[in-house]
């Protein structure tokens, strides 16, 4: 029986750069850094000769993020740019407590947001107790789509 989401895995080109972004810019804690290889991982992912480095990143609550950089086999590049309407898994949403302050802080760190923070119109989506959702999209250094959302 499913209990919760354990982690989100991002395959990355530049592990150090991505670790710095998630740790220093977004505020995750690095809980583990490992190298993986061998028959067990080959069998799990269905590839031969896997050698990879992995960084585990945690927040106080919720699933962790695992950044993985494959040394072998070589990275396979997506042919289309990651766009909000591309088929498949598209973004990770982080629930935040003060979206305006966080966006201001990340803007000074040269993170580019798709727009200003937007409020979901009540005419389209409602939440109990008069709560409103505010959100904004942006990308990490390797182009993965991320969202900040705040409910108040």
N, C-alpha and C positions, 0 to 999 in steps of 0.2 A: 504494500500500500504506500502511495506517495505521501511523504511528510512535509517536504519543503524543497525549495530550490537550493542546492548546495553551493554551486559556483557557476560563473560565466567564464568561458575560456576565450581568450583572444590570441590568435597566432600573429606574431609581430615580426617586423624586419629588424628593428633596432631595440633590443631588450633594455639597454641602459637608458635610452631616451624615454621610452615608454614608462619604465619604472619611476624615473624622476617626475614625469608628468602626473602619474596617478598618486605618487607619494607626496611630492612637494607642492603641486598645484591643486589637486583635488583632496588631499588630506588622508589618503589611505595609509595604513601601517603595513610595512613589509613583515610578514610573519614567517616566511621561509623562502630560501633560494636553493634550488637543487638542479642536478643534471640527471637526466633519465636516458636509459638505453636498455637493450636486451630483448629477449624473446617475449617477455610479458607485454611490453609496450608495443612491439611489432604486431602481436596478436590482437591487442585491444583496438588499435587504430587501423589495422589492416594494411600496414606498410612494412617494407623490409629495411632493416638496417637503421632504425630510428636512433638518432642522437639529438637531444634537445636540452635546452636550459629553460627552467621554469621559475617564475617569481610569483609567490602567493601574496595577495594584497587583501587586507581586511578593513572593514568599518566596525564600529561598535555593535551593529546589528545587521542582519541580512546576509545574503550570500557573498562569498568572497569572489574576487576576480583573479583568474590565473592568466598570466602572460606567458606565452610559450614561444621560444625562438628555436626553430628546427635548424640544426646544423646539417643533418642528413635525414631524409632525402631533401633536395633543394626545395625551397619555397615555391608554391604554385601561385601565380598572380591572378587575381580576378580581372577579367577583360573589360568589364564595365565599371565606371566609378560608382562607389557606394552612394546611392541616392535614396531618399526617403520612400520612393515607390518601387525600388528594385525588389524582385521576388526573394523571399527568404527572411532570415533574421536580420533586422535592420538597425535597432538601437538598444542601448541600455539606458533606463531611466533611473535617476537617483532622486529619492524623496529628500527634500531639504527643508530647513526651518526658516531661513531668511534669504529668499531667492535674490532680492535686490542687492543685498550686501555681498553675496557670493558672486553674482554676475559682475559687480563693480570690481571685486578683488581679482577675478579671473581676467577681466578686461585689461587691468594693469599688467597682468602676466602675458599679454598679447594673444589671449584666446579670442577668436572671432566667433561671434554668435550669429545665427541666421537672421535674427530679428531682435527687437526689444522683447522684454517679458510680456507675454500675452495672457489674458484671462479667457478661459473657455466660456462662451456665451451660455447663459442659462437656457436660452431657447433651444440649444442643441444638446447639452448634457447637464443634468442636475445631480447634486449630491445632497444627502440628508442633512438636516439641521442648518440649511442655508450656506453650507461650506462651498467655497469657490475654488476652482483649480487654476493655478497660474503656472505657465511653463515656458521654456525656451530650449531650442536645439543648438548644438555646437559639435565640433569634431575634436577628437584627440589628435596628437601629432601624426598619426598614420592614417587619418581619414575616417576612423570609426565614428559612427553617429552616436552622440550622447544627448541625454535630456536631463534638465533639472526640472522638478515639479514640486510645487508647494500647495498645500491645501489649508485654507483658512477662511 
